[in-house]
Amino acid sequence: MAALALLALARADAASGGKVGLRLELDTPEAARGGESGLVVWAEIEPGWHINAHTPTEPFLIPTAATLTLPPRVTSDPPTYPKPNRKAFAFAQGKELLVYEGRVGIAAGFTVPADFSNSRVRIEAVLRYQACNDATCLPPTTATAELIVPLGATAVPAPRDPPAAGIDADVGRWIAAHGLPVALLLVMLLGLGLNLTPCVYPLISVTLAYFGTQGHHRAARVGLLAATYVLGITLSFSAVGVAAALSGGIFGAALQRPPVLLFIAAVLVALALSSFGLYQLQPPAWVMRRVGGSWRGAAGALFMGLTMGVVAAPCVGPVVLGLLVFVGSQGSLLLGFELFFALGLGMGLPYLVLALAAGSIKGLPRSGEWLLWVERFFGFMLLGLAAYFLSPLLPAAVGQLSVPVLMACAGIYLGFIDRSGRSLRHFRAIQRSVGIAAVALAVWLAVPRPAESTIRWEPLVPARVTAARSAGRPILIDFMADWCIPCHEMERTTYVDPEVRREAERFAMLKADITRETDETNALAEQYEVHGVPTVILLDPAGNELQRLVGYVGPDEMLEAMRKIR
């Protein structure tokens, strides 16, 4: 009965007419003085609608955010948001977005002082969100709920397990934007590229020769030893990834502090300088002797794989460190395991492939100065990672130019200045090709992009409407907002269509931006009875509404509607 009463008190104050109902739920019958209690903010999203994730994929989207109002001296932890769904919408051209749907639980703990005098605690939750369906988005709004919590006399430890809603850490915008399979493939290719560093490449022939001796040159036996060796590599790297994810809370909080970002960037720059040959990093000799000895059979191959990262640490360590920081900041065990497993698999694939292809080891290129060039290539990658961590501290204009400038410098140095491997004719051609491609990409990134639409829009004001009617021109009014994804997609698709642009020349093209809720924008939305965006209204030359299009409108549908009005 007590739980039912609490839920009844919590159902109040849902935003009128909103798409989300809000309620609060305590995980125990009563809160404890002098201890932490668990609380869940439950958001019930209307079927057919979704709200943006707490960390959406696009910066212009309105993030879902919950805030708690508590009595004086009662404190709360930052809310823990559930893992969002990845969903592709027709208007977004297959691009996946991070959204919440259905029933969503946001966890938060609060602590009541031991000497708190009142017998109850009043908690108010406010959820700010933006609701969208498959075609349109509503203006950002809030939902509120209240909970009166009775207090007990003794402290009860708060459960550490998340609620059933699936509380989990976000896996990062870049993975959400491109998909986890693409990210894993890129990391695996990165691991494959690490085999070309001076610390790893010479080990390939030696290790394969060892497998041949241990396997008595029998293909099946050699392949088994190579597979066991690769398993050791992937297990060791996966364990490192899981360990980094377990410290996610520490990384997540630390990465909000500018001194920590500066320190990480400084470490990455120091590691990059070692790649450029200013100094050398290598494990102590006793470590090399301990892990580099000969071991027999499958157990020996597994041990060699497990310790391979120690032997190759001077070259692979900087890249692993950068990936560690990223995984730690995300705090996802599964993500840490998957990314580092992919990295280890990429590093181990050459051993497996070459072991199964008898005799191909003789065709491997010899080590030489070209490996130094590859190491410097990875050095520039580390500098790029350092720029990534510094970007939040830099002005927007500087941050946007940092990548193309660094890429141009890398292309010029690697393609035309660095003399490593110049005695190799074919490798010199590769150097020049990489340099030219990097410089060309840097120029392409640095050149400002043209406007998404060349239509000459004018603001929606009474004077513009009057002028269009006096000139006998039909009127097209586009209601949009910065937080509206379909609106952005129409700018990229519908309004750049050559036929639509040609037809727009005879219209008075008026745009109403309702991103911010003001008296003026509210008056416009009320006058034209606009309840969501995008909304396109077409008026004849007399000012009469002939057609209204709500939601994403493709080029063909827009063109058909415009041609009906003369």
N, C-alpha and C positions, 0 to 999 in steps of 0.2 A: 504493500500500500504506500509506503514511503517513497519508493521509486516511482510509482505512478503519479504521486503528487508532485514530485520534482519535475517529471516530464511535462505535466500539465502546466506548471508554472513557466516552463521554458518555451512553450510554443507561442508565446505572445509576441506581438510587434513585428511580424514578418512584413516586409515592404509591400505596401498596397499595390496590387497589380503587377508585382514583379514575377519573375520566372523561377525564383529560388525561395523556398521556405527554410527557416533557420530554427534550430532548437539546440539546447545545451543538455549534456548528460554527464553526470558525475559517475565515476567508476566504482564508488562505494556509497552506502546509504548516507553517510555523513562525512564531512571533512574533519581533519585532525588538527588540533592546535599544536604548534611546534613541529609540524611535519609537512611534507609535500603531498598533495592530493592530485589525482589525475582527472582531467576534464576533456571532453570531446565536443567540438563544435560540428554538429551534423547539418549539412546543407542538402536539401532535397530539391533537385533540379527537375523542372517540368519536362516530361517526355517530349522528344523532338528538339530540345534545346540543349546547348552546352555553354559552359563558361570557360574563359581562358585559364590556363595553368598559373600557378604562382610565379613561375619564371617562363613567360611565353617565348616563342621562337622569334618574334619580331619586336623590335624596341618600341614601335608605335602602339602595340596592343596594351590594353588595360589589364594588369595582373590581378588575379584574385588574391585578396589580402584580408586576413581576419585580425581584429584588434579587440582586446579585453579591457573593460573599465572595472577597476577593483577599488574597494575601500582603502583609505590610507593605511600604510604599513603592510598591506597584503601584496605580495609580489608574485609575478608570473614568469615562466620561461618563455622564450620565443616559440611561436607555434611551429609545429612540425606538419608539413603538408604532404598529402598522399602523392604517390607516383601517378602522373597524368597519363591519359590515353593518347596514343599517336593516331591521328585520323586524317585522311585525305579528303578534301572537298572538291566538288566538280569545278567550282570557280577558281580554285587555287592551282589548277593545272597539275594535279597529282602530288603537290608538295604536302608533306605531312605537317600537321600542327599539333601542339600540345594542348589538350582540353580536358575538362572534367565533365562527366555525364552521370546522370542517375543520382545515387546517394554517395556523398563524399564526406569523409570524416577528417577533421583537422584536430590534432592532439595538442594539448597544452597543459602544463602542470602549474599549480599555484601553491604558495606557501603562506600559512597563517601563523603569525607570531604566537609563542606559547602563552604570553600574557594578554592576548587579545580579549577584550572585555565583553564584546557582544556575543550573543548566542547564535547569531546567524550572519552569513556573508552574502551580500548582494553582488552578483556578477552580471555584467551586461556585455554582450558580444555584438560587434558590428562587422558584417562581411561586405566589402566593396567588390563588385564584380561587373562584368559586362556579358550579357546573354546574347547568343547568336543561334540561328538555326542554319539550315543548309543554304539559305539564300540571303538573309538579311541580319543585321545586328541592331540591337536596341541601345539607347544611350546608357552609359555607366550609371549604376544605381547602388543602393545599399539595402541590406536586410538586417534586422536587429532581432535579438532575443534576450530574454532575461531569465536568470535562475537564482532562486533563494536557497542557499546551502546551509543546513543546520550544522553546528559544530559539535564535535565530540570532545571528551576530556583528555584522551591520550593520543599520541602520535601513531599513525599507521603508515608504514613505508608505502610509497606509491609504486604501483606495478611499472616495470620497465618495458613490458611488451607493448607494441603498438596496437591500436584497435583494429577491428576486423576490416576496416575500410581499406587496408593495404598501405599504411604509412611507409614511405620509402623515400630515399633521396632522389633528387632529380639527376639525370644522367648527362646534362649539359646541352646547350643549344646547338652546338655543332653536330652532335650525334643525332639530335632530334630533327635537324634540318635535312640531313642527308641519309639518315637511316643507319642502324647499328651494323648491318652487313657491310655497307660501304666503309664504315670506320674500321671494322675488323680487317677488311681487305687491305686498307691503306697501312695499318699497323703491321700486318704480315709482310707487306712489301718493304716496309722500313726495316723489319728484322732481316729480310733477305738481303737488303743493301748493307747491313752491318757486317755481312760476311766479306765485304770488299775492303774492310779496314785493315791496317797493317798488323793489328793484334790477332785477328781472326783468320784472315785468308791463308797465312802459312800453315795454320793448324789443319786445314782441310786435307791436304795430301798426306800429312803425317798420321792423322787420325784414321783415314781410310786405309793406309798401309798397315796400321796396327790391326784394324778389323780383318784385313785379308790374312794376316798372320794367325790371328786368334781363330778365325773361321776356316783355316786350312784352304783358303781360296775357293770354298764352296759357296755358290751364289746364295743359296737359302740361308746358310749360317751367317754369311757376311751381312745379308739383308736384315736378319734378326738382330744382330749386334748393333747395326746402324739404327734400327727402329727403337731399340732399348736406349741407345744414346740420345736420340731425339726426345724420347719420353722423359728422360732425366732433365733435359734442357727445359722442356715445357713445364714440368712439375716445379722446378726451382723458380722459374719466372712467375708462374701462377701463384705460388706461395708468397712471393714478394708483392704481387698485385693485391692479394687478399689482405696482407698485412697493412698495406697502404690504405686500403678502403676502411679497415677497422679504426684507423686514426682519423676518419673523415671529419668528425666533429672538431678535432684540433685544427686540421687544415682549413676547414670551412671558416672557423672563427678567425684564424690567423690571417687568412688571405683578404680579410676586410681592412687590415691595418697597413698603411703605406710603408712603415719601416720593414715589415715582413716582405712586401713586394719588392722593395729595393734590395733587400738581402738576397732573395731568390734570384733576381736579375743579375746581381753582382756575381753570385756563384756560377750562373750559367755563362756569363762573360768570361770568368776565369777559366772555366772548362773549355770554352771555345778557343781561348788564347793558347791553351795547351795543344789543341788540334792544329793550330797554325805553327807549332814548333817552337814557341817561346820558351817552353820548359816541358818536361816529361813527367807523366804520372804512371806509376807502376806499383804492383803489390810488392811487399817485402819478399826477399829471396826465400825465406823459410816457408812462406805460404806457397810459393811456386813449387818448391820441392815437395811439399806435403800433398798438394792436389795434382801435381803433374806426373806422379809416379805411375808405373805400369801395374794394372790390375787385370785379372784374368776373367774370362767368361762374361755372361750377361750381367752379373753383379758389378764387375769392373766397368763395363760399358755404361751401366746406369749411374755409377758413382762419378765417372768422368763427365757424363752429361750434367749431373747435379752441380758439379764444381766448375763447369765450363765458364760460367759468368765471372768467377774469381780470376781465372787466367786471362780472360778477355776484358776485364774491368776497365783498363785505361782507355779503351776505344768505345766500348758499349756503355760504360758507366754514365757518361754525360747524357746520352739519349734516354737511358733507363731513368735517370734522375728527373728529367723533364716529364716523362710519362708518370712517374711516381707522384709528382706534385699535382698533376691533373687528376689522377685517380683519387688521391687523398682528398682533394677539394670536393669531389663528387660524393664520396662516402658510400658507394654502392659495392657490396661484396661481389655480386655477380658481374658487374662491369669491370671491376679490378681483375677478377679471374679471367674473363673473356679477353680483355685487351692484352694482358701479359701472356696468356696462352697463345694468342695469335702472334705476338712478338717472338716467343720461343719457337713456335712452329715455323715461322719464317726463317729464323736462324738455323733451324735443324734440317729444313728441306733439302739443301744441297747435299748433305751427308747421305740422306736416304736415297735420293735420286741417283747420285753417283755410285753408291754402293750397289744399287740394283743394275746399273749399266756397266757391265764388266768391261775393263780396259779404257773407259773414258777418262780415268784419272790422268792418263798420260797426255791427254789433250788440254789440261788446264794451263792457262797462261802462267808464266813464272812471276814470282813476286818482284817488285821493283818500285821505281819512283812513282809509277801511276797510282800505287796505293796511298802515297802521301797526298796526291791530288784528291783522292776520294775522302781522306780524312779531313782535308780542308773544306770539302763540300759539306761534310757534317758539321764542321765548325760554323759555317754560315747558317745552318739550320738552328744551331744553338743560339746564335745571335738573334735570329728571328723569334725564337721562343722567349728570349729575354725581353724583346720588344713587346711581345704579347702581354707579359706580366706588368710591364711599365705603362701600357696603354691607358689604364684607368687614371693614371696620375698625370697624363699629358693632355694639353689642349686638343680639342677634336681635330683641328686642322693638322696639327703635328702628327697625331696618331694615324690619320688617314694617309699621310705621306711617308710614314716610317717604313711600311712594307715595300712600296715601290722603290724607294731610295736604297734600302738594304739589298733588294733584289738586283737593282742595277749595279751596285758595287760588287755583288757576288758574281754577276755575269762578266763584268769587265775584268775582275781579278782572275777568276777561274778560267775564263776563255782566252785572255790575251796577255796577262801579266805573269801568272804562275808558270814557272819553267819546268815543273815536275813532269816527267814523261815525254818531253819534247823529242827525245831521240826515237820514240815510237811513232812511225808515220801515221798509222791508222788511229792511234789514240789521240794524236794531235787534232785530227779531224773531229773526234768526239768532243774534245775540249772546246773547239771553236763553235761547234753546233750548240753546245750547252750555253756558252756565253752569249751567242746571238739570241737564242730563245729566251734566256733570262732577261736580257736588256729589252727585247721586244715586249715581253709580258709586263715588265716594269713600266714601260711607256704607256701600254694599254691601260694599266691600272691607274696611272697618274692622270690620264686625260679625263676631264670632267665629262660625265655622261649627259647627253642631251635630254631635254625634258621628255617625260614619258608620253605626253600628248602635245601636238602642235595646235590644237584647237585654242582659239583666243577666248578664254572664259572671262566673264565679267561678274562682279558680285551681284547677288540678288537684292536689289533695293527698288522701292516703288518707282523712282525716276527712270530706271532702266526698262521696267515693264511698260511705263507710259510711252517712252521713246520708241520702243518696238511696236506698240500698237499704232502709234502715229505714222510710223513708216510702213505699216501693213506687213510686218514680218511675223512669222510664227515664232513661238518661244519654246525653248527646252530648258527646264529647270532641273538641275542635278543636286539633290540633297546628299551630302557626304560628311564624313568625319575621319580624322586621322586614325582613330582606333578601329575603323571598319575595314576588314580584310577584303570583302568583295569590292569595296570602292577602289582600293589600290589595284586589284586585279582588272577592273574595268579600265583604269587608266593605262594599264599595260597591254590590254587586248582590244577592248571595244573602241576606245577613243583614238587609237593609233591606226585603226583600219582605214585604208585609203578611201573606200567608198563612204564610210561614216564621216570622215573629215570633209570630203567633197560635199556631202549633203548638209553638213553643219554650216556651210558658208551662207546658206539662205536663212538660217535660224539666228535668233538672238540667243546665244548660249550663256545662260546664267547659272552660277554655282552658289549654293548655300552651304557654308561650312558650319556645322553645329557641333564641332568638337568640344567646345566649351559651353557649358550651360549658363547662359546669360539671359537677361530680360529680352534682349533683341532676338536671340536664337529661339527662345521659347515662344515668342510672339510669331515668328515665321513658321515654326513647326505647327503651332495652333491654327494659324491662318490657312495653311495648306493641308491641314489634317495629316501630318506626317508623324508616324509612330515608330518608324525604324528606317535605317539606311542600309544600302542605297535605295533611294526612291527617285524616280525620274518622272516628271510631269510634263506633258506636251500640251501646249495651248495653241489655239488657232490665232490668226492675226487680230481677232476681236477680243482676245483674252479669255475665251471659253476653254475649259479643260476638256480635251478630247480623249486622252488616254493617260493612264498611270501605270508605270512599271515598277514593281517592288521587288527588291532582291537583285542578284547578279543578272545582268542583261548582256548577252553575247552580241557580237557584231551583226549577225544576220537578223536577230530579233529587233535590235535597235534600228537597223536600216529599214526594216519593214514598217515599223511604227512611224519613223520620220517621213517616209515617202507617202504615207496616207494623208498627211497634212499639207495643204496647199494654201 
